[in-house]
Amino acid sequence: MSSLEARRLKHLESAIRAASGEQIVTIERLVAEVASLRVADVALARRTEVTRAERRCPHCGTAGAHLHGQDKNNRQRFRCRTSECRRSFNILTGTPMARARKPEKWGHYLSHMTDHHSVRKITAAGIGVNHTTVWRWRHRFLKAAAQDNTAILSGVIEADETFFVRSCKGHRGWVKGRPPETRAARPRAWGATKRGLSGEQVPVLTALDNAGGVYEAILPSLAAIKVALDGRITAGSVVCSDGTAAYVTAAVKAGAEHRRVVVPTITPVAVKVAPVPTKRRQKGRLGLGRVNAQHGQIKALVNGRCRGVATRYLGNYLGWQRAMLRTGFTGKALLDRALA
């Protein structure tokens, strides 16, 4: 900051301190309005303050790095003091937004992310970047959101799994003669070629409690359910599931109670022959309604809005859905998480 800018800032601070109550309200409204328009600038400034205070090298984790000039974008650079490292870095090094450009467009872009807009729709909105950049930015922001899983679940826990067809959408291996899987490429919108569960489907475990905590994991197979839930269930909790042995084992190991929820199935023919009267669900009765609703929302996002996603990026979209469920979720929160 130049001496002229420093003097202007000092005069501004003095004017704000001397302002009346009505003027302070006006200033607050003006600052909030400008901050909403310059989300990226504010987030980067805060990131700069944190990095200056800690001066911790993202490469080796050593604190005490010294200032090392500025880069071509006028961002502060640092250099590690340790002789073994001596590497330089800036405020974005080690974050999903490292080497990302055009921060002045991040705020406009994130306003579309909060509404689950498609890549084509965001490009058509005229934010000034092409569809490839829009798609890459999506996964930069979602990379951090994919790591936000509830660590410990407690209370009444509902656990179940759902399945997605294994997909290599967008992969050019079949065209270049290096197919990612030993099979022919499937036409768009085709599902699994085998009926029932098979290796063509990817299981996704979902466990959530009555406090709003959600844990999701993409599993190599159903045998990994017990490992995925290990250490994530509080003792004394009540685990509700369909009775699969892995859920029972995980609950017993955690010192929790397990309840098997049996959902009666009636074939359409049986309904036509002998209609069964429906009963009102008893209040407080345990079930799997919330976890099934979560699966429905995930399916609507992945298979509906996104028209299917590649399996390698499935975790990012699961994190996107979890982020949208949090109270007060905004694009600014997604940016702050990506810069953390």
Secondary structure as GFF3:
##gff-version 3
##sequence-region A 1 340
A	DSSP	alpha_helix	3	17	.	.	.	ID=ss1
A	DSSP	alpha_helix	21	37	.	.	.	ID=ss2
A	DSSP	alpha_helix	39	54	.	.	.	ID=ss3
A	DSSP	beta_strand	66	70	.	.	.	ID=ss4
A	DSSP	beta_strand	76	79	.	.	.	ID=ss5
A	DSSP	beta_strand	88	90	.	.	.	ID=ss6
A	DSSP	three_ten_helix	103	105	.	.	.	ID=ss7
A	DSSP	alpha_helix	106	113	.	.	.	ID=ss8
A	DSSP	alpha_helix	119	124	.	.	.	ID=ss9
A	DSSP	alpha_helix	131	145	.	.	.	ID=ss10
A	DSSP	beta_strand	156	165	.	.	.	ID=ss11
A	DSSP	alpha_helix	173	176	.	.	.	ID=ss12
A	DSSP	beta_strand	201	209	.	.	.	ID=ss13
A	DSSP	beta_strand	214	218	.	.	.	ID=ss14
A	DSSP	three_ten_helix	222	224	.	.	.	ID=ss15
A	DSSP	alpha_helix	225	229	.	.	.	ID=ss16
A	DSSP	beta_strand	238	241	.	.	.	ID=ss17
A	DSSP	alpha_helix	245	254	.	.	.	ID=ss18
A	DSSP	beta_strand	257	260	.	.	.	ID=ss19
A	DSSP	alpha_helix	268	273	.	.	.	ID=ss20
A	DSSP	alpha_helix	289	299	.	.	.	ID=ss21
A	DSSP	pi_helix	300	305	.	.	.	ID=ss22
A	DSSP	three_ten_helix	311	313	.	.	.	ID=ss23
A	DSSP	alpha_helix	314	325	.	.	.	ID=ss24
A	DSSP	alpha_helix	331	339	.	.	.	ID=ss25
###
